[in-house]
Amino acid sequence: MEQEREEYAGGERDPFKGDPNFMASLARGLEVIQAFTPQRRVLSISQISQKTGIPRAAVRRCLYTLGKLGFVYAEDGKNFQLRPRILSLGHAWLASTPLAKSAQPVLKALSTRLNESCSIAVLDGDDILYISRASGARIMTIDLDVGSRLPAWSTSMGRVLLSHLPEEQLNDFLGRINMIRYTPQTIGSVSKLREELQRVRQQGYALNDQELEMGLRSIAVPLYNPHGQVEAALNVGVHAGQVSAQALREQVLPALQDAALELSLLLK
């Protein structure tokens, strides 16, 4: 058991040490699965080991098991990629979540009305996780779809969700994030980000003006459940050269708020 924990921790301090119910082998398998991304669809054992901090021998055993179960394969025996069966791991959650299951018609109508891309995301750790999307014209170099993740602090939907966290959780988040300067307009300090989150909460929406990628503006609003709690966020992304920040507030925001009200009815 101790050897298994050391392998899971990758030589670092194990936060689950002393927990007899924690399955290190399962945790390693999940880490291996999450090493694959849209940008790195094919990975070797060495690459996965380097990315996760898990020893190569443990990575090899994980991949062997995942291969036997039909979740990964390596045509040449060395370079692995996920198989379609991996979708079954997330399908049960999406199918049982009323918002993710029922939001698509509302998103599609909003996208058609505005002729822009619309998305819904939830907060998952330090990232936002896309759970529903209706695409207009492609406006980002990053491919986004259901299951995509982006850093919460640098996105309009993430800032909406972060702005409604309890103070203690928000302080913990701000104390551990790594703020990357994606563009010249990206907020560059935790103090400025905290001020922006306060502003977002007060005004009821977040506007991201080319902070994640030049040429991209987005605006997001919260989705409330019947108890008044924010469970998700809805946004619209536009070409910065075609839609000004003022137009986002005056023309797009009202349509976004109408759709958010409709979608909030699904959060029961």
Salt bridges, closest charged atoms under 4 A:
GLU7 OE1 - ARG28 NH1 3.78
GLU7 OE1 - ARG61 NH2 3.01
ASP14 OD2 - ARG5 NH1 3.72
ASP124 OD2 - ARG149 NH1 2.84
ASP126 OD1 - ARG176 NH2 2.66
ASP127 OD2 - ARG149 NE 3.27
ASP143 OD1 - ARG138 NH2 3.24
GLU167 OE2 - ARG194 NH1 3.48
GLU196 OE1 - ARG199 NH1 2.23
ASP209 OD1 - ARG217 NE 2.65
GLU211 OE1 - ARG159 NH2 2.78
